Amino acid sequence: MNTNNDMVLLEVNEQGIATVTLNNPDKHNAFDDGIIKQLTDIFNNISKRDDISIMILASNGKSFSAGADLGWMKRMASYSYEDNLKDANALAQMLKALNFLPQTTIAKIQGAAFGGAVGLASCCDIVIASTKASFCLSEVKLGLIPATISPYVVDAIGLKASRRYFQTAERFFADKAQQLGLVDEVVAPEELTDEVNSMVAKLLANGSQARRQAKKLSQDVAFQTINDNLLKDTSERIAAIRVSTEGQEGLTAFFEKRTPNW
């Protein structure tokens, strides 16, 4: 299936891999309110689909995304506080939809990812970048702050690094992004697609429902106090998945030394 939603493309293959592609290369895949709505609708749609197992977030052209579109920013500058709040809430809801997608998400970053694009990367489970990729939290250069993306960026790179890069608006490259924890793998530009495909193959070897629950587990237990309630919750989760259809198949296949049926 191939769906064209103006500046955003959605393709779903027979393996249940959805590829969402920003398709505005002439503007370095900058996004405005219209593109944010398209992304929100696509993410919300994907979240409800059991036939989709993995989502790849990619873009066409030289840049991954320049962040906010200049024309949109110019319009926002003349908006009232209430209109700006409405716009900010729309972006916040899009990021939330991406961050909490039940499926595994992979960001494929071939070039520059500035401003809000760092937020998109931070919301994905796995980030694979080309050596030509670069990143910048550029908002303060315009007298602004990276507010709506901040929960996800701080989660990705930590408080200390956020305190620096939120204020300096320094441009940093894929190797530094990997050191900070924003990027997982860095490869040569010509190897980027192969590396993404390799990661997809690793993921498909695992139970689809188990991956969904493992993702939710990591988000639910993060920063929680280790107490009786948490122990009860995690024990209930493993007990439930052991007796599930997928859990039973996985255990049986392991002991029978065969490939599971997924």
ZAMARGU-4260 file (C-alpha; in steps of 0.2 Angstrom, whole numbers, plus 5000, padded with zeros to 4 digits):
<rodrens>
0) 5000/5000/5000 | 5006/5017/4996 | 4997/5033/5002 | 5002/5050/4997 | 4997/5064/5010
5) 5004/5079/5001 | 5021/5082/5010 | 5020/5066/5020 | 5021/5049/5012 | 5015/5032/5020
10) 5020/5015/5013 | 5016/4999/5022 | 5024/4983/5015 | 5018/4965/5016 | 5030/4962/5031
15) 5020/4975/5041 | 5034/4988/5040 | 5027/5006/5038 | 5038/5019/5031 | 5033/5037/5035
20) 5043/5049/5024 | 5044/5068/5025 | 5043/5073/5007 | 5046/5092/5006 | 5065/5092/5000
25) 5064/5109/4992 | 5061/5116/5010 | 5073/5104/5018 | 5058/5094/5025 | 5053/5109/5037
30) 5036/5106/5044 | 5021/5118/5047 | 5004/5116/5055 | 4998/5106/5040 | 5012/5094/5040
35) 5010/5092/5059 | 4992/5087/5057 | 4996/5075/5043 | 5009/5067/5054 | 4998/5066/5069
40) 4984/5058/5059 | 4996/5045/5052 | 5004/5041/5069 | 4987/5039/5077 | 4981/5028/5062
45) 4997/5017/5064 | 4994/5015/5082 | 4978/5007/5080 | 4984/4994/5066 | 4988/4977/5072
50) 4995/4973/5055 | 5009/4986/5057 | 5024/4979/5067 | 5038/4992/5064 | 5038/5011/5058
55) 5052/5019/5050 | 5053/5038/5050 | 5063/5045/5035 | 5064/5059/5023 | 5068/5063/5005
60) 5082/5074/5000 | 5098/5080/5008 | 5091/5085/5025 | 5081/5075/5037 | 5071/5090/5043
65) 5075/5109/5046 | 5062/5109/5059 | 5049/5123/5059 | 5045/5130/5042 | 5050/5149/5040
70) 5034/5154/5033 | 5024/5146/5047 | 5036/5154/5060 | 5033/5171/5052 | 5014/5168/5053
75) 5016/5163/5071 | 5026/5179/5076 | 5010/5189/5073 | 4998/5177/5082 | 4991/5180/5099
80) 4996/5171/5114 | 4980/5160/5112 | 4984/5156/5094 | 5002/5152/5098 | 4996/5140/5112
85) 4985/5131/5100 | 4999/5129/5088 | 5011/5123/5102 | 4998/5111/5108 | 4996/5103/5091
90) 5015/5100/5089 | 5015/5093/5107 | 5001/5081/5103 | 5010/5075/5087 | 5026/5072/5097
95) 5016/5062/5110 | 5008/5051/5097 | 5025/5047/5090 | 5033/5044/5107 | 5020/5032/5113
100) 5017/5022/5097 | 5015/5004/5102 | 5025/4998/5087 | 5044/4999/5086 | 5050/5015/5078
105) 5066/5018/5069 | 5072/5036/5064 | 5083/5035/5048 | 5093/5052/5047 | 5103/5055/5032
110) 5107/5074/5035 | 5103/5089/5045 | 5090/5088/5059 | 5087/5105/5067 | 5075/5111/5080
115) 5059/5101/5081 | 5067/5087/5070 | 5078/5083/5086 | 5062/5080/5095 | 5056/5068/5081
120) 5072/5058/5083 | 5071/5058/5102 | 5053/5051/5101 | 5059/5036/5091 | 5065/5019/5099
125) 5080/5017/5088 | 5090/5031/5078 | 5101/5026/5064 | 5111/5041/5056 | 5123/5044/5042
130) 5140/5051/5045 | 5133/5066/5036 | 5119/5069/5049 | 5120/5084/5060 | 5109/5091/5074
135) 5105/5107/5082 | 5093/5114/5095 | 5093/5131/5087 | 5078/5139/5095 | 5088/5151/5106
140) 5096/5159/5091 | 5079/5165/5087 | 5075/5171/5105 | 5064/5155/5108 | 5066/5139/5117
145) 5064/5120/5113 | 5049/5119/5124 | 5037/5106/5116 | 5051/5094/5112 | 5060/5096/5128
150) 5053/5081/5138 | 5059/5069/5124 | 5076/5077/5121 | 5080/5078/5140 | 5075/5059/5141
155) 5086/5055/5126 | 5102/5065/5130 | 5100/5068/5149 | 5099/5084/5159 | 5117/5089/5159
160) 5119/5089/5140 | 5101/5097/5138 | 5107/5112/5149 | 5121/5115/5137 | 5114/5112/5120
165) 5097/5121/5124 | 5107/5136/5128 | 5122/5136/5115 | 5112/5131/5100 | 5128/5122/5094
170) 5128/5111/5079 | 5134/5094/5083 | 5137/5079/5072 | 5132/5060/5072 | 5147/5054/5082
175) 5143/5067/5096 | 5125/5063/5095 | 5129/5045/5097 | 5140/5049/5113 | 5125/5059/5120
180) 5113/5044/5117 | 5102/5053/5104 | 5109/5041/5090 | 5111/5022/5091 | 5121/5018/5076
185) 5132/5029/5064 | 5136/5022/5046 | 5142/5029/5030 | 5129/5037/5019 | 5129/5023/5007
190) 5126/5010/5021 | 5111/5019/5029 | 5097/5009/5020 | 5106/4993/5023 | 5109/4997/5042
195) 5090/5001/5044 | 5085/4985/5035 | 5097/4975/5046 | 5089/4982/5061 | 5072/4978/5055
200) 5078/4960/5052 | 5084/4959/5070 | 5067/4966/5076 | 5057/4954/5065 | 5066/4939/5073
205) 5057/4943/5090 | 5039/4942/5095 | 5028/4957/5089 | 5017/4957/5104 | 5032/4955/5115
210) 5041/4970/5107 | 5025/4980/5110 | 5025/4975/5128 | 5043/4977/5131 | 5043/4995/5124
215) 5028/4999/5136 | 5038/4991/5150 | 5053/5002/5148 | 5042/5018/5147 | 5032/5012/5162
220) 5046/5007/5174 | 5058/5021/5170 | 5062/5032/5185 | 5050/5022/5196 | 5053/5018/5214
225) 5057/5000/5217 | 5044/4995/5229 | 5031/4981/5232 | 5019/4989/5219 | 5032/4989/5205
230) 5037/4971/5210 | 5019/4966/5209 | 5016/4975/5192 | 5032/4967/5184 | 5028/4950/5190
235) 5010/4951/5183 | 5017/4956/5166 | 5029/4942/5164 | 5016/4929/5171 | 5003/4935/5158
240) 5015/4935/5143 | 5021/4917/5148 | 5004/4910/5146 | 5000/4921/5130 | 4999/4913/5113
245) 5015/4921/5108 | 5024/4917/5124 | 5019/4899/5123 | 5025/4898/5105 | 5041/4907/5109
250) 5045/4895/5123 | 5040/4879/5114 | 5050/4884/5099 | 5066/4887/5110 | 5065/4870/5118
255) 5061/4862/5102 | 5076/4870/5094 | 5065/4877/5079 | 5061/4895/5073 | 5045/4902/5080
260) 5030/4904/5069 | 5031/4923/5068
</rodrens>
